[in-house]
C-alpha cells in the first residue's frame, strides 16, 4: 500500500472513478496504489482539490445547521452535496463529506 492508496481509500474512490477524476488510466491508478511509485505532482494537486471540496462541503453543512434545535436523530438524516468538479460526481467523496459534517455536528452533544 502507498500513501496515494490511503488517500484514495479516504476519498472512497474506486479505481475507475479516480482515473476519470484525475484524467489518467486505471492502470496508472493501480500502479500508484500498489507500488512505491509516486504519481506526478499534478495528480497530488487533484487529490488535494478533492479533499478541499469535501472539507468545505462538510464545514458549510455544519455551519448551516440550526444548533439550537438539533437533535441526535437529525444526524442520521444529513444529506449534502459536494460542490466542485472533482468530488461532486462520485459517491465516495459525498460519503466522506457527510461523515465529516456529522462528526462536526455530533460535537454539539459531547
N, CA, C and O atoms as CSV, one atom per row, in Angstrom:
chain,resi,resn,atom,element,x,y,z
A,1,UNK,N,N,0.843,-1.182,0.000
A,1,UNK,CA,C,0.000,0.000,0.000
A,1,UNK,C,C,0.888,1.244,0.000
A,1,UNK,O,O,2.060,1.207,0.372
A,2,UNK,N,N,0.288,2.323,-0.424
A,2,UNK,CA,C,1.015,3.580,-0.517
A,2,UNK,C,C,0.183,4.696,0.094
A,2,UNK,O,O,-1.002,4.518,0.374
A,3,UNK,N,N,0.801,5.823,0.295
A,3,UNK,CA,C,0.046,6.986,0.765
A,3,UNK,C,C,-1.015,7.373,-0.252
A,3,UNK,O,O,-2.110,7.795,0.120
A,4,UNK,N,N,-0.700,7.233,-1.517
A,4,UNK,CA,C,-1.681,7.506,-2.559
A,4,UNK,C,C,-2.905,6.604,-2.365
A,4,UNK,O,O,-4.044,7.063,-2.452
A,5,UNK,N,N,-2.660,5.337,-2.105
A,5,UNK,CA,C,-3.744,4.392,-1.867
A,5,UNK,C,C,-4.570,4.797,-0.651
A,5,UNK,O,O,-5.796,4.693,-0.667
A,6,UNK,N,N,-3.902,5.258,0.398
A,6,UNK,CA,C,-4.602,5.691,1.610
A,6,UNK,C,C,-5.514,6.883,1.333
A,6,UNK,O,O,-6.639,6.936,1.830
A,7,UNK,N,N,-5.035,7.829,0.547
A,7,UNK,CA,C,-5.856,8.990,0.200
A,7,UNK,C,C,-7.045,8.543,-0.640
A,7,UNK,O,O,-8.165,9.010,-0.436
A,8,UNK,N,N,-6.802,7.645,-1.576
A,8,UNK,CA,C,-7.888,7.122,-2.405
A,8,UNK,C,C,-8.947,6.441,-1.537
A,8,UNK,O,O,-10.144,6.624,-1.756
A,9,UNK,N,N,-8.509,5.664,-0.565
A,9,UNK,CA,C,-9.446,4.990,0.333
A,9,UNK,C,C,-10.232,6.004,1.160
A,9,UNK,O,O,-11.443,5.870,1.331
A,10,UNK,N,N,-9.540,7.008,1.666
A,10,UNK,CA,C,-10.208,8.047,2.457
A,10,UNK,C,C,-11.286,8.738,1.630
A,10,UNK,O,O,-12.375,9.021,2.129
A,11,UNK,N,N,-10.978,9.006,0.371
A,11,UNK,CA,C,-11.934,9.651,-0.518
A,11,UNK,C,C,-13.041,8.700,-0.963
A,11,UNK,O,O,-14.073,9.144,-1.466
A,12,UNK,N,N,-12.838,7.410,-0.785
A,12,UNK,CA,C,-13.831,6.435,-1.195
A,12,UNK,C,C,-13.936,6.264,-2.694
A,12,UNK,O,O,-14.986,5.886,-3.214
A,13,UNK,N,N,-12.844,6.542,-3.388
A,13,UNK,CA,C,-12.854,6.463,-4.846
A,13,UNK,C,C,-12.500,5.064,-5.336
A,13,UNK,O,O,-11.524,4.464,-4.886
A,14,UNK,N,N,-13.298,4.560,-6.253
A,14,UNK,CA,C,-12.959,3.328,-6.954
A,14,UNK,C,C,-11.882,3.665,-7.980
A,14,UNK,O,O,-11.697,4.829,-8.337
A,15,UNK,N,N,-11.191,2.665,-8.440
A,15,UNK,CA,C,-10.123,2.869,-9.418
A,15,UNK,C,C,-10.626,3.601,-10.655
A,15,UNK,O,O,-9.988,4.546,-11.121
A,16,UNK,N,N,-11.757,3.175,-11.185
A,16,UNK,CA,C,-12.307,3.810,-12.394
A,16,UNK,C,C,-12.689,5.267,-12.120
A,16,UNK,O,O,-12.468,6.135,-12.965
A,17,UNK,N,N,-13.258,5.534,-10.953
A,17,UNK,CA,C,-13.634,6.904,-10.607
A,17,UNK,C,C,-12.403,7.795,-10.496
A,17,UNK,O,O,-12.391,8.921,-10.992
A,18,UNK,N,N,-11.377,7.279,-9.843
A,18,UNK,CA,C,-10.145,8.060,-9.697
A,18,UNK,C,C,-9.519,8.347,-11.052
A,18,UNK,O,O,-9.045,9.454,-11.304
A,19,UNK,N,N,-9.520,7.346,-11.920
A,19,UNK,CA,C,-8.956,7.542,-13.257
A,19,UNK,C,C,-9.723,8.629,-14.006
A,19,UNK,O,O,-9.118,9.469,-14.672
A,20,UNK,N,N,-11.032,8.617,-13.900
A,20,UNK,CA,C,-11.854,9.637,-14.549
A,20,UNK,C,C,-11.598,11.009,-13.943
A,20,UNK,O,O,-11.374,11.983,-14.661
A,21,UNK,N,N,-11.632,11.077,-12.615
A,21,UNK,CA,C,-11.461,12.365,-11.929
A,21,UNK,C,C,-10.086,12.975,-12.176
A,21,UNK,O,O,-9.948,14.193,-12.286
A,22,UNK,N,N,-9.080,12.124,-12.260
A,22,UNK,CA,C,-7.702,12.614,-12.388
A,22,UNK,C,C,-7.205,12.592,-13.832
A,22,UNK,O,O,-6.080,13.000,-14.119
A,23,UNK,N,N,-8.058,12.110,-14.735
A,23,UNK,CA,C,-7.743,12.088,-16.159
A,23,UNK,C,C,-6.486,11.274,-16.475
A,23,UNK,O,O,-5.595,11.717,-17.200
A,24,UNK,N,N,-6.451,10.075,-15.907
A,24,UNK,CA,C,-5.352,9.134,-16.155
A,24,UNK,C,C,-5.965,7.755,-16.395
A,24,UNK,O,O,-7.179,7.584,-16.279
A,25,UNK,N,N,-5.142,6.790,-16.725
A,25,UNK,CA,C,-5.647,5.437,-16.954
A,25,UNK,C,C,-5.838,4.705,-15.622
A,25,UNK,O,O,-5.225,5.040,-14.609
A,26,UNK,N,N,-6.700,3.704,-15.664
A,26,UNK,CA,C,-6.892,2.881,-14.472
A,26,UNK,C,C,-5.606,2.143,-14.109
A,26,UNK,O,O,-5.330,1.921,-12.930
A,27,UNK,N,N,-4.822,1.765,-15.111
A,27,UNK,CA,C,-3.545,1.090,-14.842
A,27,UNK,C,C,-2.613,1.970,-14.020
A,27,UNK,O,O,-1.910,1.483,-13.134
A,28,UNK,N,N,-2.610,3.269,-14.317
A,28,UNK,CA,C,-1.759,4.177,-13.534
A,28,UNK,C,C,-2.233,4.258,-12.094
A,28,UNK,O,O,-1.419,4.264,-11.171
A,29,UNK,N,N,-3.543,4.319,-11.895
A,29,UNK,CA,C,-4.092,4.366,-10.537
A,29,UNK,C,C,-3.688,3.110,-9.773
A,29,UNK,O,O,-3.243,3.193,-8.628
A,30,UNK,N,N,-3.841,1.955,-10.398
A,30,UNK,CA,C,-3.477,0.687,-9.758
A,30,UNK,C,C,-1.989,0.673,-9.421
A,30,UNK,O,O,-1.600,0.259,-8.329
A,31,UNK,N,N,-1.167,1.122,-10.350
A,31,UNK,CA,C,0.282,1.135,-10.118
A,31,UNK,C,C,0.626,2.037,-8.939
A,31,UNK,O,O,1.416,1.644,-8.081
A,32,UNK,N,N,0.053,3.236,-8.876
A,32,UNK,CA,C,0.357,4.175,-7.796
A,32,UNK,C,C,-0.166,3.683,-6.451
A,32,UNK,O,O,0.393,4.013,-5.405
A,33,UNK,N,N,-1.239,2.894,-6.479
A,33,UNK,CA,C,-1.793,2.351,-5.232
A,33,UNK,C,C,-1.000,1.144,-4.724
A,33,UNK,O,O,-0.906,0.929,-3.516
A,34,UNK,N,N,-0.444,0.377,-5.621
A,34,UNK,CA,C,0.144,-0.902,-5.216
A,34,UNK,C,C,1.663,-0.937,-5.226
A,34,UNK,O,O,2.253,-1.956,-4.866
A,35,UNK,N,N,2.308,0.143,-5.626
A,35,UNK,CA,C,3.774,0.182,-5.627
A,35,UNK,C,C,4.247,1.436,-4.904
A,35,UNK,O,O,3.443,2.252,-4.454
A,36,UNK,N,N,5.542,1.573,-4.804
A,36,UNK,CA,C,6.115,2.783,-4.203
A,36,UNK,C,C,6.257,3.917,-5.206
A,36,UNK,O,O,6.716,5.005,-4.857
A,37,UNK,N,N,5.866,3.668,-6.446
A,37,UNK,CA,C,5.957,4.709,-7.461
A,37,UNK,C,C,4.924,5.799,-7.146
A,37,UNK,O,O,3.730,5.523,-7.026
A,38,UNK,N,N,5.391,7.002,-7.020
A,38,UNK,CA,C,4.506,8.120,-6.688
A,38,UNK,C,C,3.962,8.768,-7.953
A,38,UNK,O,O,4.657,8.852,-8.965
A,39,UNK,N,N,2.720,9.223,-7.889
A,39,UNK,CA,C,2.174,9.939,-9.048
A,39,UNK,C,C,2.818,11.314,-9.177
A,39,UNK,O,O,3.439,11.800,-8.232
A,40,UNK,N,N,2.673,11.937,-10.332
A,40,UNK,CA,C,3.227,13.275,-10.516
A,40,UNK,C,C,2.496,14.301,-9.640
A,40,UNK,O,O,1.404,14.052,-9.131
A,41,UNK,N,N,3.125,15.435,-9.489
A,41,UNK,CA,C,2.606,16.487,-8.622
A,41,UNK,C,C,1.186,16.903,-8.992
A,41,UNK,O,O,0.375,17.148,-8.099
A,42,UNK,N,N,0.861,16.990,-10.281
A,42,UNK,CA,C,-0.484,17.446,-10.653
A,42,UNK,C,C,-1.568,16.454,-10.202
A,42,UNK,O,O,-2.721,16.844,-10.013
A,43,UNK,N,N,-1.210,15.197,-10.030
A,43,UNK,CA,C,-2.167,14.212,-9.512
A,43,UNK,C,C,-2.410,14.457,-8.029
A,43,UNK,O,O,-3.553,14.437,-7.573
A,44,UNK,N,N,-1.338,14.689,-7.275
A,44,UNK,CA,C,-1.494,15.037,-5.856
A,44,UNK,C,C,-2.335,16.302,-5.710
A,44,UNK,O,O,-3.187,16.388,-4.825
A,45,UNK,N,N,-2.095,17.274,-6.572
A,45,UNK,CA,C,-2.860,18.515,-6.511
A,45,UNK,C,C,-4.344,18.261,-6.782
A,45,UNK,O,O,-5.201,18.895,-6.167
A,46,UNK,N,N,-4.649,17.347,-7.689
A,46,UNK,CA,C,-6.041,16.977,-7.946
A,46,UNK,C,C,-6.688,16.354,-6.722
A,46,UNK,O,O,-7.844,16.640,-6.411
A,47,UNK,N,N,-5.942,15.504,-6.029
A,47,UNK,CA,C,-6.462,14.900,-4.798
A,47,UNK,C,C,-6.674,15.952,-3.720
A,47,UNK,O,O,-7.660,15.899,-2.985
A,48,UNK,N,N,-5.760,16.902,-3.622
A,48,UNK,CA,C,-5.903,17.979,-2.631
A,48,UNK,C,C,-7.158,18.801,-2.925
A,48,UNK,O,O,-7.880,19.181,-2.004
A,49,UNK,N,N,-7.421,19.077,-4.208
A,49,UNK,CA,C,-8.651,19.807,-4.565
A,49,UNK,C,C,-9.883,19.034,-4.123
A,49,UNK,O,O,-10.838,19.614,-3.606
A,50,UNK,N,N,-9.858,17.726,-4.328
A,50,UNK,CA,C,-10.992,16.904,-3.900
A,50,UNK,C,C,-11.151,16.938,-2.386
A,50,UNK,O,O,-12.263,17.071,-1.875
A,51,UNK,N,N,-10.047,16.819,-1.676
A,51,UNK,CA,C,-10.105,16.887,-0.212
A,51,UNK,C,C,-10.632,18.237,0.253
A,51,UNK,O,O,-11.416,18.309,1.200
A,52,UNK,N,N,-10.205,19.306,-0.410
A,52,UNK,CA,C,-10.697,20.643,-0.058
A,52,UNK,C,C,-12.192,20.764,-0.310
A,52,UNK,O,O,-12.913,21.346,0.501
A,53,UNK,N,N,-12.669,20.217,-1.435
A,53,UNK,CA,C,-14.097,20.260,-1.735
A,53,UNK,C,C,-14.896,19.521,-0.664
A,53,UNK,O,O,-15.965,19.974,-0.256
A,54,UNK,N,N,-14.382,18.404,-0.222
A,54,UNK,CA,C,-15.042,17.624,0.827
A,54,UNK,C,C,-15.060,18.398,2.130
A,54,UNK,O,O,-16.098,18.493,2.784
A,55,UNK,N,N,-13.914,18.954,2.512
A,55,UNK,CA,C,-13.822,19.705,3.765
A,55,UNK,C,C,-14.753,20.910,3.751
A,55,UNK,O,O,-15.470,21.154,4.722
A,56,UNK,N,N,-14.747,21.656,2.667
A,56,UNK,CA,C,-15.583,22.855,2.568
A,56,UNK,C,C,-17.059,22.484,2.625
A,56,UNK,O,O,-17.846,23.154,3.295
A,57,UNK,N,N,-17.430,21.434,1.934
A,57,UNK,CA,C,-18.821,20.990,1.952
A,57,UNK,C,C,-19.247,20.611,3.367
A,57,UNK,O,O,-20.335,20.982,3.807
A,58,UNK,N,N,-18.405,19.881,4.075
A,58,UNK,CA,C,-18.719,19.480,5.452
A,58,UNK,C,C,-18.805,20.692,6.370
A,58,UNK,O,O,-19.703,20.772,7.208
A,59,UNK,N,N,-17.887,21.627,6.221
A,59,UNK,CA,C,-17.905,22.828,7.054
A,59,UNK,C,C,-19.163,23.655,6.803
A,59,UNK,O,O,-19.783,24.144,7.748
A,60,UNK,N,N,-19.541,23.811,5.541
A,60,UNK,CA,C,-20.739,24.586,5.205
A,60,UNK,C,C,-21.996,23.926,5.774
A,60,UNK,O,O,-22.887,24.608,6.281
A,61,UNK,N,N,-22.060,22.602,5.687
A,61,UNK,CA,C,-23.212,21.890,6.239
A,61,UNK,C,C,-23.290,22.078,7.751
A,61,UNK,O,O,-24.371,22.297,8.298
A,62,UNK,N,N,-22.157,21.993,8.420
A,62,UNK,CA,C,-22.143,22.170,9.872
A,62,UNK,C,C,-22.501,23.601,10.256
A,62,UNK,O,O,-23.219,23.821,11.231
A,63,UNK,N,N,-22.006,24.570,9.497
A,63,UNK,CA,C,-22.306,25.976,9.787
A,63,UNK,C,C,-23.781,26.303,9.591
A,63,UNK,O,O,-24.338,27.129,10.314
A,64,UNK,N,N,-24.408,25.664,8.624
A,64,UNK,CA,C,-25.786,26.000,8.300
A,64,UNK,C,C,-26.805,25.290,9.191
A,64,UNK,O,O,-27.998,25.582,9.115
A,65,UNK,N,N,-26.357,24.379,10.018
A,65,UNK,CA,C,-27.279,23.644,10.884
A,65,UNK,C,C,-27.816,24.552,11.986
A,65,UNK,O,O,-27.114,25.431,12.485
A,66,UNK,N,N,-29.049,24.326,12.348
A,66,UNK,CA,C,-29.686,25.062,13.437
A,66,UNK,C,C,-29.334,24.346,14.738
A,66,UNK,O,O,-30.044,23.440,15.175
A,67,UNK,N,N,-28.245,24.760,15.339
A,67,UNK,CA,C,-27.729,24.064,16.522
A,67,UNK,C,C,-28.665,24.148,17.718
A,67,UNK,O,O,-28.647,23.264,18.575
A,68,UNK,N,N,-29.487,25.199,17.792
A,68,UNK,CA,C,-30.416,25.337,18.909
A,68,UNK,C,C,-31.527,24.297,18.868
A,68,UNK,O,O,-32.121,23.975,19.897
A,69,UNK,N,N,-31.806,23.777,17.686
A,69,UNK,CA,C,-32.890,22.805,17.545
A,69,UNK,C,C,-32.404,21.445,17.028
A,69,UNK,O,O,-33.208,20.609,16.618
A,70,UNK,N,N,-31.117,21.238,17.051
A,70,UNK,CA,C,-30.545,19.990,16.559
A,70,UNK,C,C,-30.779,18.872,17.561
A,70,UNK,O,O,-30.537,19.027,18.758
A,71,UNK,N,N,-31.251,17.749,17.053
A,71,UNK,CA,C,-31.435,16.564,17.883
A,71,UNK,C,C,-30.549,15.454,17.334
A,71,UNK,O,O,-30.182,15.457,16.159
A,72,UNK,N,N,-30.217,14.521,18.187
A,72,UNK,CA,C,-29.325,13.437,17.778
A,72,UNK,C,C,-29.868,12.687,16.564
A,72,UNK,O,O,-29.093,12.243,15.716
A,73,UNK,N,N,-31.178,12.541,16.470
A,73,UNK,CA,C,-31.753,11.823,15.334
A,73,UNK,C,C,-31.529,12.568,14.019
A,73,UNK,O,O,-31.553,11.954,12.952
A,74,UNK,N,N,-31.311,13.888,14.081
A,74,UNK,CA,C,-31.053,14.670,12.875
A,74,UNK,C,C,-29.743,14.253,12.205
A,74,UNK,O,O,-29.588,14.390,10.991
A,75,UNK,N,N,-28.811,13.748,12.999
A,75,UNK,CA,C,-27.500,13.390,12.460
A,75,UNK,C,C,-27.585,12.275,11.423
A,75,UNK,O,O,-26.737,12.177,10.536
A,76,UNK,N,N,-28.594,11.449,11.538
A,76,UNK,CA,C,-28.734,10.337,10.602
A,76,UNK,C,C,-29.446,10.751,9.315
A,76,UNK,O,O,-29.553,9.959,8.379
A,77,UNK,N,N,-29.932,11.992,9.272
A,77,UNK,CA,C,-30.663,12.455,8.094
A,77,UNK,C,C,-29.891,13.495,7.285
A,77,UNK,O,O,-30.440,14.084,6.354
A,78,UNK,N,N,-28.669,13.718,7.618
A,78,UNK,CA,C,-27.886,14.713,6.888
A,78,UNK,C,C,-27.583,14.172,5.496
A,78,UNK,O,O,-27.077,13.061,5.339
A,79,UNK,N,N,-27.897,14.968,4.509
A,79,UNK,CA,C,-27.633,14.600,3.121
A,79,UNK,C,C,-27.117,15.852,2.437
A,79,UNK,O,O,-27.846,16.838,2.328
A,80,UNK,N,N,-25.908,15.833,1.986
A,80,UNK,CA,C,-25.351,17.038,1.390
A,80,UNK,C,C,-24.689,16.738,0.070
A,80,UNK,O,O,-24.331,15.600,-0.236
A,81,UNK,N,N,-24.539,17.774,-0.689
A,81,UNK,CA,C,-23.874,17.682,-1.978
A,81,UNK,C,C,-22.463,18.240,-1.831
A,81,UNK,O,O,-22.220,19.145,-1.032
A,82,UNK,N,N,-21.564,17.704,-2.591
A,82,UNK,CA,C,-20.189,18.182,-2.592
A,82,UNK,C,C,-20.023,19.081,-3.812
A,82,UNK,O,O,-20.112,18.610,-4.946
A,83,UNK,N,N,-19.785,20.368,-3.589
A,83,UNK,CA,C,-19.607,21.253,-4.738
A,83,UNK,C,C,-18.259,21.011,-5.401
A,83,UNK,O,O,-17.399,20.327,-4.847
A,84,UNK,N,N,-18.086,21.554,-6.544
A,84,UNK,CA,C,-16.807,21.420,-7.232
A,84,UNK,C,C,-16.876,20.359,-8.299
A,84,UNK,O,O,-17.799,19.545,-8.338
A,85,UNK,N,N,-15.903,20.381,-9.147
A,85,UNK,CA,C,-15.901,19.470,-10.284
A,85,UNK,C,C,-15.331,18.107,-9.943
A,85,UNK,O,O,-15.825,17.092,-10.436
A,86,UNK,N,N,-14.326,18.063,-9.128
A,86,UNK,CA,C,-13.624,16.799,-8.912
A,86,UNK,C,C,-14.411,15.821,-8.049
A,86,UNK,O,O,-14.544,14.651,-8.408
A,87,UNK,N,N,-14.925,16.276,-6.938
A,87,UNK,CA,C,-15.525,15.360,-5.979
A,87,UNK,C,C,-17.021,15.162,-6.156
A,87,UNK,O,O,-17.572,14.185,-5.648
A,88,UNK,N,N,-17.683,16.051,-6.852
A,88,UNK,CA,C,-19.144,16.028,-6.870
A,88,UNK,C,C,-19.753,14.864,-7.633
A,88,UNK,O,O,-20.913,14.527,-7.393
A,89,UNK,N,N,-19.029,14.245,-8.531
A,89,UNK,CA,C,-19.598,13.202,-9.373
A,89,UNK,C,C,-19.547,11.806,-8.773
A,89,UNK,O,O,-20.061,10.867,-9.382
A,90,UNK,N,N,-18.952,11.639,-7.614
A,90,UNK,CA,C,-18.724,10.309,-7.087
A,90,UNK,C,C,-19.295,10.143,-5.685
A,90,UNK,O,O,-19.316,11.092,-4.901
A,91,UNK,N,N,-19.758,8.939,-5.373
A,91,UNK,CA,C,-20.393,8.661,-4.092
A,91,UNK,C,C,-19.407,8.708,-2.923
A,91,UNK,O,O,-19.762,9.161,-1.836
A,92,UNK,N,N,-18.175,8.245,-3.136
A,92,UNK,CA,C,-17.195,8.199,-2.040
A,92,UNK,C,C,-16.923,9.557,-1.424
A,92,UNK,O,O,-16.999,9.691,-0.202
A,93,UNK,N,N,-16.609,10.574,-2.222
A,93,UNK,CA,C,-16.392,11.904,-1.650
A,93,UNK,C,C,-17.633,12.454,-0.935
A,93,UNK,O,O,-17.512,13.153,0.071
A,94,UNK,N,N,-18.811,12.139,-1.451
A,94,UNK,CA,C,-20.038,12.582,-0.778
A,94,UNK,C,C,-20.140,11.917,0.595
A,94,UNK,O,O,-20.496,12.569,1.577
A,95,UNK,N,N,-19.831,10.626,0.664
A,95,UNK,CA,C,-19.851,9.929,1.957
A,95,UNK,C,C,-18.828,10.519,2.913
A,95,UNK,O,O,-19.108,10.676,4.101
A,96,UNK,N,N,-17.645,10.846,2.407
A,96,UNK,CA,C,-16.611,11.438,3.265
A,96,UNK,C,C,-17.054,12.791,3.792
A,96,UNK,O,O,-16.861,13.086,4.972
A,97,UNK,N,N,-17.642,13.618,2.942
A,97,UNK,CA,C,-18.113,14.944,3.367
A,97,UNK,C,C,-19.231,14.808,4.388
A,97,UNK,O,O,-19.265,15.536,5.380
A,98,UNK,N,N,-20.136,13.886,4.147
A,98,UNK,CA,C,-21.236,13.679,5.091
A,98,UNK,C,C,-20.709,13.203,6.436
A,98,UNK,O,O,-21.173,13.659,7.481
A,99,UNK,N,N,-19.744,12.291,6.419
A,99,UNK,CA,C,-19.162,11.803,7.675
A,99,UNK,C,C,-18.496,12.931,8.449
A,99,UNK,O,O,-18.642,13.013,9.668
A,100,UNK,N,N,-17.770,13.799,7.760
A,100,UNK,CA,C,-17.137,14.929,8.436
A,100,UNK,C,C,-18.174,15.894,8.996
A,100,UNK,O,O,-18.008,16.397,10.107
A,101,UNK,N,N,-19.234,16.160,8.252
A,101,UNK,CA,C,-20.285,17.055,8.731
A,101,UNK,C,C,-20.985,16.468,9.945
A,101,UNK,O,O,-21.231,17.175,10.923
A,102,UNK,N,N,-21.305,15.186,9.891
A,102,UNK,CA,C,-21.965,14.528,11.027
A,102,UNK,C,C,-21.060,14.561,12.257
A,102,UNK,O,O,-21.524,14.823,13.367
A,103,UNK,N,N,-19.764,14.296,12.057
A,103,UNK,CA,C,-18.827,14.326,13.188
A,103,UNK,C,C,-18.758,15.722,13.795
A,103,UNK,O,O,-18.735,15.866,15.017
A,104,UNK,N,N,-18.724,16.749,12.954
A,104,UNK,CA,C,-18.672,18.118,13.464
A,104,UNK,C,C,-19.940,18.453,14.239
A,104,UNK,O,O,-19.876,19.071,15.301
A,105,UNK,N,N,-21.082,18.051,13.716
A,105,UNK,CA,C,-22.342,18.341,14.397
A,105,UNK,C,C,-22.523,17.503,15.654
A,105,UNK,O,O,-23.134,17.969,16.615
A,106,UNK,N,N,-22.013,16.295,15.670
A,106,UNK,CA,C,-22.136,15.425,16.848
A,106,UNK,C,C,-21.413,16.026,18.053
A,106,UNK,O,O,-21.740,15.719,19.200
A,107,UNK,N,N,-20.436,16.876,17.786
A,107,UNK,CA,C,-19.721,17.530,18.891
A,107,UNK,C,C,-20.657,18.378,19.747
A,107,UNK,O,O,-20.354,18.654,20.908
A,108,UNK,N,N,-21.786,18.790,19.189
A,108,UNK,CA,C,-22.768,19.569,19.945
A,108,UNK,C,C,-23.259,18.761,21.144
A,108,UNK,O,O,-23.592,19.335,22.181
A,109,UNK,N,N,-23.305,17.447,21.012
A,109,UNK,CA,C,-23.838,16.577,22.046
A,109,UNK,C,C,-22.776,16.060,23.010
A,109,UNK,O,O,-23.098,15.360,23.970
A,110,UNK,N,N,-21.538,16.393,22.766
A,110,UNK,CA,C,-20.443,15.881,23.610
A,110,UNK,C,C,-20.199,16.810,24.773
A,110,UNK,O,O,-19.319,16.552,25.594
